[in-house]
Amino acid sequence: MSTSLAWDERYAGGGFQFGEAPNLYLLSQAHRLRRGMRALAVGDGEGRNGVWLAEQGLVTTSVDWSPVGQAKAAALAERRGVGLRTVTTDVSVWDWPDAGFDLIAWIFVHLPPADRAAACAGAMRALAPGGLLVMECFTPAQEGRRSGGPKDVSLLWSRALVEQHFAGLEVLELLEGPVARDEGPRPQGRAEVARAVLKR
Ligand SMILES: C[S@@+](CC[C@H](N)C(=O)[O-])C[C@H]1O[C@@H](n2cnc3c(N)ncnc32)[C@H](O)[C@@H]1O
């Protein structure tokens, strides 16, 4: 059974594994955000994306199964002077609120296939009419690169998986290929990703 322990250990050290600045792809979607939108940062780790969404005036929930990560997310929000609701849970079994969010950010969250299917079904339920899902994740072409990502290829994403799990959403953008990754202290360099902006 998977647990959060490996992530707890990773987050227990000082500093921020992926930095304190938001993911650059999420940042590039700032023009689509409106104050007061209800946002969810899925697998938010130490909170860099959730806190940034809160700073844009969105009413933001940060969800992650790592209590260590969530404590750091809450502390980062407090330090930056914004409100952030944190929920510590496994997103594959979470009771995702029906139509609860206008924006879901799914940034570098890689789950085993059955868990991924359950979490994506939850995200589909939770996306309100007109709501946006912004995602960036690694693809199998990332294997062997040093710019991050899981070693187990079954956890990786692809354009086809995005189309499968989020079928029925309008595709505003859906791309798969190489990008220059420059965020946080460690994940640097060329990376292979799937990126999407989808709308209900
Ligand atoms: C690569 S990190 C990305 C963190 C954050 N999204 C970011 O971009 O900085 C993946 C995160 O997913 C979380 N995660 C993995 N499996 C999860 C699950 N089943 N439920 C909730 N969180 C999970 C981990 O704890 C970790 O914080």
The ligand as a Gaussian input file, in Angstrom:
#p B3LYP/6-31G(d) Opt

LIG

0 1
 C        5.986000      15.996000      -7.112000
 S        5.100000      16.536000      -5.686000
 C        4.342000      18.010000      -6.336000
 C        3.918000      18.961000      -5.257000
 C        3.238000      20.239000      -5.784000
 N        2.112000      19.940000      -6.633000
 C        4.209000      21.135000      -6.477000
 O        4.101000      21.281000      -7.709000
 O        5.079000      21.699000      -5.806000
 C        3.725000      15.384000      -5.636000
 C        2.806000      15.568000      -4.436000
 O        1.701000      14.686000      -4.543000
 C        1.368000      14.218000      -3.252000
 N        0.641000      12.948000      -3.379000
 C        1.067000      11.817000      -3.977000
 N        0.124000      10.863000      -3.890000
 C       -0.931000      11.419000      -3.232000
 C       -2.201000      10.933000      -2.824000
 N       -2.597000       9.680000      -3.102000
 N       -3.017000      11.776000      -2.157000
 C       -2.634000      13.049000      -1.874000
 N       -1.441000      13.551000      -2.221000
 C       -0.602000      12.754000      -2.901000
 C        2.708000      14.056000      -2.548000
 O        2.585000      14.042000      -1.148000
 C        3.461000      15.268000      -3.093000
 O        3.315000      16.366000      -2.229000

